[in-house]
Amino acid sequence: MSDKNKKLFGVWMDTHNATIVGKEDTEKKEFVILGHVKNAGADNNSNEKTSNNQEIGLTHKFFKEIVSKMPNIDEIHITGTGQIQEQFMKFLSETPQYKNAVSTESTSNKMSDENLAAFIMNHFN
């Protein structure tokens, strides 16, 4: 598959928010914001095990909501703060539909939607 027709995506994420960037049309050069996803996080729960299980479940749901905005990923660049990017990359590699996607990561602070689209476009060009 030529680089021109690859389905390229970028995600900025932290533990509570994700912004998804991609091309609406593989023929076009510009990256646009495809969506925003929020992860509310676990409730205050006095039982640590229940709280941990709830957090794991919510994180998994968060990841599923992110990938629902990116069908058929060929290549993805994940950026953001903390370690959530590594967890998301592991989720992708363990999901049959996305296991062959090429994933790269970097660390960056929160940026505006326009700056994120430019950052991802520069990464892939």
Phi, psi and chi 1 to 4 in degrees:
 res  aa     phi    psi   chi1   chi2   chi3   chi4
   1 MET       -  134.0 -179.9 -179.1  -68.4      -
   2 SER   -74.2  155.3   70.9      -      -      -
   3 ASP   -59.6  -29.6  -77.9   -6.0      -      -
   4 LYS   -62.4  -36.0 -173.8  176.6  172.2 -177.0
   5 ASN  -101.2    5.7  -66.7  -33.6      -      -
   6 LYS   -67.9  145.9  -80.8 -172.7  173.8  178.8
   7 LYS   -88.7  103.2  -66.3 -167.3 -177.8  -18.9
   8 LEU  -106.0  135.9  -52.7  173.1      -      -
   9 PHE  -137.4  159.1  -64.3   93.9      -      -
  10 GLY  -136.6  147.4      -      -      -      -
  11 VAL  -136.2  128.5  177.1      -      -      -
  12 TRP  -101.8  130.6 -178.6   92.7      -      -
  13 MET  -147.6  151.1   63.7 -168.9  -44.8      -
  14 ASP  -130.4 -169.3   61.8   16.4      -      -
  15 THR   -68.5  -16.8   53.8      -      -      -
  16 HIS  -115.8  -19.6  -61.7  -69.3      -      -
  17 ASN  -138.7  150.5  -61.5  -67.9      -      -
  18 ALA  -141.9  141.6      -      -      -      -
  19 THR  -121.3  126.5  -56.7      -      -      -
  20 ILE  -106.3  131.3  -59.9   99.0      -      -
  21 VAL  -122.8  141.5  176.6      -      -      -
  22 GLY  -166.4 -177.1      -      -      -      -
  23 LYS   -98.3  129.1  -65.8 -179.5  179.8 -179.2
  24 GLU   -68.3  -29.9  -73.1 -176.7  -49.1      -
  25 ASP  -135.2  125.5 -179.9   -5.1      -      -
  26 THR   -64.1  -16.6   55.6      -      -      -
  27 GLU   -76.9  -25.5  -60.5  -63.7  -43.6      -
  28 LYS   -85.0  155.4  -67.4 -173.0  177.9  176.5
  29 LYS   -90.2  -27.0 -163.9  173.7  177.8 -178.7
  30 GLU   -77.7  140.9  -59.0   86.6   34.9      -
  31 PHE   -96.0  141.0  -78.1   81.9      -      -
  32 VAL  -129.2  161.7  -64.6      -      -      -
  33 ILE   -74.5  121.8  -58.6  -58.6      -      -
  34 LEU   -92.9  -20.5  -61.1  176.3      -      -
  35 GLY   166.5  170.2      -      -      -      -
  36 HIS  -125.2  140.8  -62.6  -88.4      -      -
  37 VAL  -129.3  137.4  177.6      -      -      -
  38 LYS  -113.4  144.0  -75.3 -165.3  174.8  -67.4
  39 ASN  -117.6  109.9  179.7   10.3      -      -
  40 ALA   -64.4  -29.1      -      -      -      -
  41 GLY    88.0  168.1      -      -      -      -
  42 ALA   -71.7  151.8      -      -      -      -
  43 ASP   -71.2  164.9  -59.7  -23.5      -      -
  44 ASN   -73.4  115.1  -71.4  -23.5      -      -
  45 ASN  -129.0  132.7 -162.5  -47.0      -      -
  46 SER   -73.3  -21.8   59.5      -      -      -
  47 ASN   -92.0  115.9 -176.6  -33.6      -      -
  48 GLU   -62.2  -42.7 -172.5  174.8  -11.9      -
  49 LYS   -62.7  -44.7 -177.4  177.7  178.4 -175.3
  50 THR   -62.4  -42.2  -57.0      -      -      -
  51 SER   -62.4  -44.6 -178.4      -      -      -
  52 ASN   -62.8  -44.7  -74.3  -18.8      -      -
  53 ASN   -62.6  -40.0  -72.9  -20.1      -      -
  54 GLN   -64.7  -42.1 -176.5 -177.4   22.5      -
  55 GLU   -63.7  -42.2 -170.6  172.9  -34.3      -
  56 ILE   -61.9  -45.5  -69.9  166.4      -      -
  57 GLY   -62.0  -42.8      -      -      -      -
  58 LEU   -67.7  -37.3  -72.1  170.7      -      -
  59 THR   -64.8  -42.6  -60.3      -      -      -
  60 HIS   -61.8  -42.4 -159.5   74.6      -      -
  61 LYS   -63.4  -41.6 -178.6 -179.7  174.5 -155.4
  62 PHE   -57.2  -47.9 -179.7   50.7      -      -
  63 PHE   -62.5  -41.9  -68.0  165.3      -      -
  64 LYS   -64.1  -38.2  -76.4 -175.9  172.9 -175.3
  65 GLU   -65.3  -37.6  -75.6 -176.5   52.2      -
  66 ILE   -64.3  -50.6  -66.0  168.5      -      -
  67 VAL   -68.8  -22.3  -64.0      -      -      -
  68 SER   -63.8  -20.6   73.2      -      -      -
  69 LYS   -90.7   -3.1  -56.2 -156.1 -178.5  -69.4
  70 MET  -132.1   78.0  -55.6  179.1  -65.9      -
  71 PRO   -70.7  143.4   24.5  -30.8      -      -
  72 ASN    54.5   64.5  -53.8  -40.9      -      -
  73 ILE   -74.5  127.6  -60.1  169.0      -      -
  74 ASP   -96.5  -42.0  -70.4  -41.1      -      -
  75 GLU  -148.0  140.0 -159.7  167.6  -26.9      -
  76 ILE  -140.3  139.3 -175.9  168.9      -      -
  77 HIS  -115.1  125.4 -177.2   72.3      -      -
  78 ILE  -112.8  128.3  -54.6  162.3      -      -
  79 THR  -136.7  165.1 -171.5      -      -      -
  80 GLY   149.7 -159.1      -      -      -      -
  81 THR  -111.6  156.0   60.2      -      -      -
  82 GLY    76.1 -158.9      -      -      -      -
  83 GLN  -107.0    4.9  -62.3  175.4  -24.8      -
  84 ILE   -64.2  -29.8 -166.9   83.9      -      -
  85 GLN   -60.9  -42.4  -54.3   96.4  -64.5      -
  86 GLU   -63.8  -38.7  -67.5  170.0   10.4      -
  87 GLN   -65.2  -39.3  -67.2  172.6   11.8      -
  88 PHE   -67.3  -41.1 -174.9   57.3      -      -
  89 MET   -61.9  -39.8  -73.6  176.1   73.8      -
  90 LYS   -64.5  -42.9 -175.2  173.6 -171.9  -79.4
  91 PHE   -57.3  -46.0  169.1   82.5      -      -
  92 LEU   -62.0  -44.2  -69.2  173.3      -      -
  93 SER   -68.4  -22.5   70.3      -      -      -
  94 GLU   -96.0   -2.2  -67.5  173.1  -11.1      -
  95 THR  -101.1  118.5  -55.6      -      -      -
  96 PRO   -49.7  -41.0  -27.1   34.3      -      -
  97 GLN   -64.3  -27.3 -176.9  179.2   -7.3      -
  98 TYR  -116.0    1.1  -54.5  108.4      -      -
  99 LYS   -63.8  -23.4   70.1  178.6 -179.2 -171.7
 100 ASN   -93.5    0.8  -65.5  -36.3      -      -
 101 ALA   -70.5  140.1      -      -      -      -
 102 VAL   -83.6  121.4  176.5      -      -      -
 103 SER  -116.1  135.3  -59.4      -      -      -
 104 THR  -130.3  158.8   55.1      -      -      -
 105 GLU  -139.6  159.3   68.8  170.2  -41.3      -
 106 SER  -152.6  171.7   64.7      -      -      -
 107 THR  -112.1  133.0  -58.4      -      -      -
 108 SER  -153.8  155.7   65.9      -      -      -
 109 ASN   -78.0  165.6  -68.4  -35.3      -      -
 110 LYS   -57.5  138.9  179.4   83.1  172.7  130.8
 111 MET  -135.9  164.7   53.6 -174.7   96.6      -
 112 SER   -66.3  161.0   69.9      -      -      -
 113 ASP   -58.1  -42.0  -71.1   -8.0      -      -
 114 GLU   -64.2  -43.4  -63.4   79.7   20.8      -
 115 ASN   -66.7  -36.3  -73.5  -14.0      -      -
 116 LEU   -65.1  -45.0  177.2   60.0      -      -
 117 ALA   -59.7  -42.3      -      -      -      -
 118 ALA   -66.7  -41.2      -      -      -      -
 119 PHE   -60.1  -45.8  176.4   80.9      -      -
 120 ILE   -68.6  -41.1  -63.3  -59.9      -      -
 121 MET   -60.6  -42.8 -171.6  168.0   78.8      -
 122 ASN   -64.9  -35.1  -71.9  -22.8      -      -
 123 HIS   -62.5  -41.7  173.4   78.7      -      -
 124 PHE   -88.6  -11.8  -74.4  117.9      -      -
 125 ASN  -106.8      -  -68.1  -31.1      -      -
